[in-house]
Amino acid sequence: MEPCSDRLRSKINAWWRCWLRLKKGRTRKREKKKCFFRSPAEKTNFTENAANLHIGTGYKLIDRCLGALASWLGAEAKMKIGRESRQRQVLLIFILLGVAGAGWEPRRYFVLEETPSGTVLADLVKDLGLGVAELAARGAQVVSEDNESHLQLDLQTGKLILNEKLDREELCGPIEPCVTHFQVLLKNPLEIFRAELRVGDINDHSPEFPEREMTVKILETSSIGAVFLLKRAQDLDVGNNSIQNYNLSTNSHFHVSIRNRGDGRKYPELVLDKGLDREEQAEFRLTLTALDGGSPPRTGTSQIRIIVLDVNDNAPEFAQALYQVQILENSPVGSLVAKVTAKDLDSGTNGEVSYTLFHSSQEMSKTFELNALSGEIRLIKTLDFETTSSYEIDLEASDGGGLSGKCSVSIQVVDVNDNYPELTISSLTSPVPENSPETEVALFRIRDRDSGENGKTVCSIQDGVPFTLDPSVGNFYRLMTEGGLDRESRAEYNITITVTDMGSPRLTTQHTITVQVSDVNDNAPTFTQTSYTLFVQENNSPALHIGTISATDSDSGSNAHITYSLLPTHDPQLALDSLISINADNGQLFALRALDYEALETFEFHVGATDQGSPALSSQALVRVLVLDANDNAPFVLYPLQNASAPCTELLPRAAEPGYLVTKVVAVDRDSGQNAWLSFQLLKATEPGLFSLWAHNGEVRTARLLSERDAPKHRLLLLVKDNGDPPRSASVTLHVLLVDGFSQPYLPLPEVARDPAHDNDDLLTLYLVIALASVSSLFLLSVLLFVGVRLCRRARAASLGGCSVPEGHFPGHLVDVSGAGTLSQSYQYEVCLTGDSQSNEFRFLKPVFSNILDQNSGGQSGDNPPFPSILGM
């Protein structure tokens, strides 16, 4: 922004001309009025413009405006300035000091809540008028009032960065606007720039009712327009994002209205639109919806149960509509806060009054307790004035007939001196190099959370130490050295800072700072290698030494003493502390437990080397551990599955040729490399030489033709072996059943020990096979008979159309047209023989699918040609 705007320039020129006319006595009364602000709005507008004209400090602004003013007035005005310097200087001093005073206002920034961390909020280089190098050289840092690290200053760019996501509701609760104050500290010389960050609200909370169902009891004699208070919903958001409206589900008896209280909150009220009749309808159930003003709006609902009561014409009435009480914040738990009283002129149960909390939040219920019979409000939780200074409690008095009256209790918490002064170290320089006079050792801030005299503090340090306290801006203090320190005479100082408040009784806080004087440490440890690769055989013994890392430091003394450590890993699935340990003195690495190659083949981590200088310097190196595989897993057979109750049986037709694939053994090995190379071997067979096993793929094939003398069942014992050292193996048993064809039923029998009853079982199996074959033969014969009957019926039907069935034997087998041994599914023919044909040619050949016949005949129409011509004869 420019130092002075055109609008301000014209205003100052007008004032100056008016001032000269007034001095010469030539200004009329009407012109005098023009010399001043014509309206409060013009005065406010000028003040706001002047407040925005600051650049840098107030002195720079005065110099710039003086020069600008001199150039505006021109040569004639300059002569007048010389003649009447005293009067003009008085006017200029008041104007320019008012403009310059605006430069001391705190800088204001704005950010929405839930803004991602890392967002740039401001450019302090531009706002403070300093260079990036100057910010870094002067040790710029951001200090917040609440000691929270919400903001971060990037010294390389001068950007003010958001350090974490902010939650406006967590920071300020219902307070709006939500402003957090912070300072930007600069050293050499010390400068403190005050600033504030306003956190804007977003609509991230939905309205919530304290109860999912509210019960409202209404007399049936209630008049139309009667209003019944409802419990309001609560929304942690503020402003337009808070609750703006309430809606009620459609009905003919009630509607909802909104009442605005002095605190800005909206309370729903149930309004009766139509007279009630308990005998007609004794209960209503409605839905109350609360809507906030966000975009898009959020909603919350609660069910309203309305019970219509019989007549009870007197409601309880409180002695006061508003009770105002005060209570000390250090009052003990159980103290009586207030006692409310309500009277009901009715008698019996309709006159028995009970008290309940109305619109009670969770925090309110945890702080105060209401006696339902006596109306006494007692304290059940200690109070804190600094957290909450006042409470508003709504009470409801209900009689036995369902009528109620309401009142409010305003509780003011009175502050007492119960908070000790707080001391927060913003920066601490320790150790301090010797021979460093007037060096800033520490910068700290003191604060007392009490108010008034209880919050005023006095700060001091003990005598006899070469240090002084230098009060700074606000409540900041600097601990400085009086002169150069001598490490040989004293290498360490314990400085006790005492802070005392002015309350009654006075509370004191002491904080001790240890300041050491040491040599300079300017060399960091250096590893002999940037990365290390270590090999470990799996199944190692615990506490096995797997390697050593080494680092050197060119410093001497304690600055060269190196300590090794494991740095935290970024892999959440790697439990490094349970795998590796390191000797902090010599850098030896040990495996804490046995490693498993199949579970963890390789992993990486960083080790750090830190010297004992002040400040300590460190470096790090990458260590990569490779786990070597060992043959610790035997092969596992996937097929055939081994099950003692149901052994796997393969079928083999007796007509199989040599090399016929009976089955394939499938196995895997969890190891890797040559430890996972598998080979297969036939250990034992019922008839050696009949089967062969391929060693590399596990295929079981026949070695020769089968004969009738071969046994119908065979048992093969196979071995699967890996190529490890020593090798590991697994065996599998395979049963092979010889059958004449795959359509023959079979019954796989488990392999059991041979006993005298085995022959009877084989005979039973034979009988069963014969029975199944007989049933199958009968079924096939029935099918053939059915087909023959169908053919005969079709032949008779064809003879009626000019065809006759020839006498003599007709072959019973099917005619092979496609050459595949059976009729093609694409052609199904209806055949009839002419009775008077001497050559027995097929007179008609009619395919069921006429479109196929049309394609074969080339689209010709007319009489069907004889069968030989169709076949190309």
SULSUL-V818272 format. One record per pair of residues at least 6 apart in sequence whose ideal C-beta (glycine too) atoms are under 7 Angstrom apart, sorted by sequence separation. I is the first residue (numbers start at 1). GAP is how many residues later the second one is. If there is no record, write none. Layout:
i;gap
I;GAP
I;GAP
//
This chain:
i;gap
21;6
37;6
55;6
125;6
144;6
172;6
248;6
260;6
261;6
291;6
292;6
344;6
398;6
448;6
461;6
471;6
472;6
500;6
501;6
553;6
610;6
611;6
669;6
685;6
721;6
722;6
799;6
817;6
818;6
837;6
847;6
54;7
81;7
125;7
144;7
153;7
154;7
171;7
185;7
235;7
248;7
344;7
357;7
370;7
397;7
432;7
448;7
470;7
553;7
569;7
582;7
641;7
669;7
693;7
739;7
817;7
833;7
70;8
235;8
248;8
258;8
259;8
291;8
357;8
396;8
397;8
461;8
469;8
470;8
500;8
610;8
640;8
721;8
814;8
18;9
37;9
142;9
151;9
152;9
171;9
183;9
184;9
247;9
290;9
344;9
368;9
369;9
432;9
448;9
460;9
499;9
553;9
580;9
581;9
609;9
669;9
682;9
691;9
692;9
720;9
737;9
814;9
833;9
834;9
21;10
22;10
111;10
125;10
142;10
168;10
183;10
218;10
233;10
246;10
258;10
259;10
289;10
290;10
327;10
396;10
459;10
469;10
470;10
498;10
499;10
536;10
566;10
608;10
609;10
652;10
719;10
720;10
795;10
817;10
833;10
124;11
142;11
151;11
152;11
183;11
184;11
342;11
368;11
369;11
395;11
429;11
446;11
551;11
580;11
581;11
667;11
682;11
691;11
692;11
737;11
831;11
832;11
109;12
141;12
151;12
216;12
246;12
256;12
257;12
289;12
325;12
368;12
394;12
395;12
429;12
467;12
468;12
498;12
534;12
579;12
580;12
608;12
650;12
681;12
690;12
691;12
719;12
720;12
832;12
109;13
140;13
150;13
182;13
245;13
256;13
288;13
325;13
357;13
367;13
429;13
446;13
467;13
497;13
534;13
579;13
607;13
650;13
680;13
690;13
718;13
735;13
149;14
150;14
256;14
257;14
287;14
288;14
356;14
367;14
394;14
395;14
428;14
467;14
468;14
496;14
497;14
566;14
578;14
579;14
606;14
607;14
680;14
681;14
689;14
690;14
717;14
718;14
831;14
140;15
181;15
182;15
256;15
323;15
340;15
355;15
366;15
393;15
427;15
466;15
467;15
532;15
549;15
578;15
606;15
665;15
680;15
689;15
18;16
150;16
180;16
214;16
254;16
255;16
287;16
288;16
356;16
392;16
393;16
427;16
466;16
479;16
496;16
497;16
566;16
606;16
607;16
679;16
700;16
717;16
718;16
735;16
829;16
830;16
18;17
179;17
180;17
214;17
254;17
323;17
355;17
425;17
426;17
466;17
495;17
532;17
565;17
679;17
829;17
254;18
255;18
285;18
286;18
354;18
392;18
393;18
426;18
459;18
494;18
495;18
564;18
604;18
605;18
680;18
715;18
716;18
733;18
747;18
829;18
136;19
179;19
180;19
253;19
254;19
354;19
425;19
426;19
466;19
564;19
565;19
604;19
828;19
845;19
15;20
107;20
135;20
178;20
211;20
253;20
268;20
285;20
286;20
355;20
390;20
391;20
424;20
494;20
495;20
564;20
604;20
690;20
715;20
716;20
827;20
828;20
844;20
177;21
178;21
210;21
253;21
390;21
423;21
424;21
563;21
747;21
209;22
246;22
252;22
283;22
284;22
318;22
319;22
390;22
492;22
493;22
527;22
528;22
602;22
603;22
713;22
714;22
845;22
135;23
243;23
253;23
283;23
318;23
390;23
423;23
528;23
564;23
602;23
640;23
687;23
209;24
210;24
283;24
318;24
389;24
422;24
492;24
527;24
602;24
687;24
690;24
713;24
745;24
842;24
132;25
208;25
283;25
317;25
368;25
370;25
388;25
421;25
422;25
491;25
526;25
580;25
582;25
602;25
686;25
691;25
693;25
712;25
827;25
841;25
842;25
845;25
132;26
207;26
208;26
282;26
316;26
317;26
422;26
441;26
491;26
525;26
526;26
601;26
639;26
712;26
826;26
841;26
207;27
316;27
364;27
421;27
525;27
600;27
639;27
687;27
745;27
806;27
841;27
171;28
207;28
316;28
385;28
447;28
465;28
467;28
525;28
637;28
638;28
686;28
710;28
124;29
364;29
419;29
446;29
574;29
576;29
638;29
662;29
685;29
686;29
803;29
806;29
150;30
205;30
278;30
314;30
383;30
385;30
419;30
445;30
465;30
487;30
523;30
597;30
637;30
638;30
65;31
151;31
168;31
205;31
253;31
314;31
337;31
419;31
445;31
446;31
487;31
523;31
597;31
636;31
667;31
685;31
803;31
804;31
205;32
254;32
256;32
276;32
278;32
314;32
377;32
485;32
523;32
595;32
597;32
635;32
636;32
666;32
706;32
125;33
166;33
168;33
204;33
232;33
251;33
386;33
417;33
443;33
444;33
665;33
684;33
62;34
65;34
124;34
146;34
203;34
232;34
312;34
341;34
461;34
462;34
521;34
635;34
664;34
682;34
683;34
700;34
798;34
11;35
123;35
145;35
232;35
251;35
340;35
359;35
415;35
443;35
461;35
598;35
664;35
665;35
683;35
123;36
124;36
144;36
145;36
169;36
201;36
207;36
232;36
339;36
357;36
358;36
415;36
421;36
461;36
569;36
633;36
682;36
683;36
715;36
145;37
201;37
249;37
316;37
339;37
358;37
417;37
442;37
525;37
550;37
633;37
663;37
61;38
62;38
122;38
144;38
201;38
203;38
229;38
230;38
248;38
249;38
312;38
357;38
358;38
440;38
441;38
459;38
460;38
521;38
548;38
549;38
633;38
661;38
662;38
680;38
681;38
61;39
120;39
121;39
143;39
202;39
230;39
338;39
415;39
441;39
548;39
566;39
567;39
662;39
121;40
142;40
143;40
201;40
229;40
230;40
248;40
336;40
337;40
355;40
356;40
440;40
441;40
459;40
548;40
549;40
567;40
631;40
661;40
662;40
680;40
681;40
803;40
8;41
120;41
121;41
228;41
337;41
548;41
566;41
567;41
660;41
803;41
7;42
8;42
58;42
61;42
142;42
143;42
227;42
228;42
246;42
247;42
336;42
337;42
355;42
356;42
438;42
439;42
457;42
458;42
547;42
565;42
629;42
659;42
660;42
678;42
679;42
58;43
118;43
119;43
246;43
335;43
438;43
457;43
545;43
546;43
564;43
565;43
629;43
635;43
659;43
5;44
118;44
140;44
141;44
227;44
246;44
247;44
334;44
335;44
353;44
354;44
437;44
457;44
546;44
629;44
631;44
658;44
678;44
8;45
58;45
117;45
140;45
334;45
436;45
456;45
545;45
546;45
564;45
565;45
658;45
677;45
53;46
54;46
57;46
117;46
140;46
225;46
226;46
245;46
333;46
353;46
437;46
455;46
456;46
544;46
629;46
656;46
658;46
676;46
677;46
115;47
117;47
225;47
243;47
244;47
333;47
352;47
437;47
454;47
543;47
544;47
562;47
563;47
658;47
675;47
5;48
50;48
54;48
117;48
138;48
139;48
224;48
244;48
331;48
333;48
351;48
352;48
358;48
436;48
675;48
4;49
50;49
54;49
116;49
138;49
224;49
243;49
244;49
333;49
350;49
432;49
435;49
436;49
453;49
454;49
543;49
562;49
674;49
675;49
3;50
115;50
138;50
222;50
224;50
242;50
350;50
453;50
542;50
561;50
656;50
674;50
1;51
51;51
111;51
114;51
115;51
224;51
241;51
242;51
349;51
350;51
434;51
450;51
540;51
542;51
560;51
561;51
671;51
1;52
3;52
50;52
241;52
331;52
349;52
434;52
542;52
559;52
654;52
113;53
240;53
241;53
346;53
432;53
434;53
446;53
448;53
450;53
559;53
567;53
665;53
667;53
669;53
671;53
113;54
216;54
222;54
329;54
540;54
558;54
559;54
111;55
113;55
237;55
329;55
340;55
342;55
344;55
346;55
536;55
539;55
540;55
558;55
665;55
220;56
327;56
329;56
555;56
12;57
16;57
220;57
233;57
235;57
538;57
3;58
218;58
220;58
230;58
538;58
549;58
551;58
553;58
555;58
13;59
536;59
538;59
20;60
124;60
3;61
4;61
16;61
23;61
3;62
176;62
9;63
176;63
342;63
386;63
667;63
4;64
23;64
174;64
3;65
128;65
169;67
233;67
340;67
665;67
551;68
340;69
338;71
442;71
663;71
19;72
549;72
598;72
56;73
337;74
423;74
441;74
549;74
662;74
423;76
421;78
318;79
421;80
209;81
316;81
316;82
527;82
12;83
207;83
316;83
432;83
434;83
637;83
315;84
323;84
325;84
327;84
329;84
417;84
430;84
525;84
650;84
652;84
654;84
207;85
322;85
329;85
428;85
430;85
431;85
432;85
635;85
650;85
652;85
107;86
109;86
111;86
113;86
321;86
322;86
323;86
324;86
325;86
326;86
327;86
328;86
329;86
330;86
417;86
421;86
423;86
430;86
431;86
525;86
647;86
648;86
649;86
650;86
651;86
652;86
653;86
654;86
113;87
312;87
316;87
318;87
320;87
323;87
327;87
329;87
417;87
420;87
422;87
431;87
433;87
635;87
648;87
106;88
107;88
108;88
109;88
110;88
111;88
112;88
113;88
114;88
214;88
216;88
218;88
220;88
315;88
316;88
317;88
322;88
326;88
328;88
330;88
417;88
421;88
423;88
647;88
649;88
651;88
653;88
106;89
111;89
113;89
203;89
213;89
220;89
312;89
315;89
316;89
318;89
329;89
420;89
532;89
534;89
536;89
538;89
653;89
106;90
108;90
110;90
112;90
114;90
212;90
213;90
214;90
215;90
216;90
217;90
218;90
219;90
220;90
221;90
312;90
315;90
417;90
521;90
531;90
538;90
642;90
203;91
207;91
209;91
211;91
212;91
214;91
218;91
312;91
530;91
531;91
532;91
533;91
534;91
535;91
536;91
537;91
538;91
539;91
631;91
642;91
651;91
206;92
207;92
208;92
213;92
215;92
217;92
219;92
309;92
521;92
525;92
527;92
529;92
536;92
538;92
640;92
206;93
207;93
209;93
219;93
309;93
521;93
524;93
525;93
526;93
531;93
533;93
535;93
537;93
539;93
631;93
635;93
637;93
206;94
523;94
524;94
525;94
527;94
631;94
634;94
635;94
636;94
640;94
203;95
524;95
634;95
635;95
637;95
651;95
518;96
521;96
634;96
631;97
516;98
649;99
647;103
646;104
647;104
645;105
232;127
231;128
229;177
431;183
217;185
185;241
187;253
185;258
147;277
192;280
192;281
190;282
143;283
192;284
141;286
190;288
//
